[in-house]
Amino acid sequence: MPSDLRQPAFVLVRPQMGENIGAAARAMWNFGLDRMRLVNPRDGWPNPASVAMASGAGRLLDEAGLAPDVAGAVGDCDLVFATTARNRGLTKPVYSPEEAMRTAAARLADGGKVAVMFGPERAGLENADVAQANAIISVPVNPEFPSLNLAQCVLLCSYEWRRASAAIAARRDEMAGAEWASAIEVEKLAEHYEQRLDAAGFFFPDHKAASMKLTLRNLWSRMPLTREDVRALHGIMRQMVRWKERG
């Protein structure tokens, strides 16, 4: 059964290759989308060639809706996007994938139904298809090579959907069980190095010593050190001192 999450339906219009349908299903499920609809697939449906490419997303193929035409595939939706890289000569708002999926998320949150149409591999959607959409999604591709593989376009829009509908951390640290060093631990490390470097005559000439020590302290505080890092750096300095004393 499809998930309970409110989400857009991705409509593959006249897809030509079963492999691309399967790859599109995999791309959708990678980002939590499982509402696939198919309009008149060239090689019929179901298509065994799609199963291997789906690679774990076969449920989307089993549950895919099948329609004879675009009107039948999007008739229950109140916001329909058509993906295209070409100028169609039609008066319609044109969205980036990012803004389109933000708009879709807002419409769905208000109780609406949204569909995103993707055209066949060879030439994309026809103008008659695009004319049935409320808006266009245009991917900012290289104008000298604008053609996207069907599954690639589905993947791109699926990714933007995930970004628009889920809390995604822009950056995170994988600690692997480690803990950040505390300020006092970093301070003790700085003192250790300053003392040993001072004894070794590193802070020379004298009139630059204060500035050099300040630079070193700033370096330690700027580094994102874990407790394991601090222990290792203490050990490195101790071993260097022992080696010097043995010599």
HELIX and SHEET records of a PDB file:
HELIX    1   1 GLY A   18  ASN A   30  1                                  13    
HELIX    2   2 PRO A   48  ALA A   54  1                                   7    
HELIX    3   3 GLY A   58  ASP A   62  1                                   5    
HELIX    4   4 VAL A   70  VAL A   74  1                                   5    
HELIX    5   5 PRO A   97  ALA A  109  1                                  13    
HELIX    6   6 ASN A  127  VAL A  130  1                                   4    
HELIX    7   7 LEU A  150  SER A  165  1                                  16    
HELIX    8   8 ALA A  183  ALA A  199  1                                  17    
HELIX    9   9 ASP A  206  ARG A  222  1                                  17    
HELIX   10  10 ARG A  227  ARG A  246  1                                  20    
SHEET    1   A 7 GLY A  65  ALA A  67  0                                        
SHEET    2   A 7 MET A  36  VAL A  39  1                                        
SHEET    3   A 7 ALA A   9  VAL A  13  1                                        
SHEET    4   A 7 VAL A 114  PHE A 118  1                                        
SHEET    5   A 7 LEU A  79  THR A  83  1                                        
SHEET    6   A 7 ALA A 135  ILE A 137  1                                        
SHEET    7   A 7 VAL A  94  TYR A  95  1                                        
END                                                                             
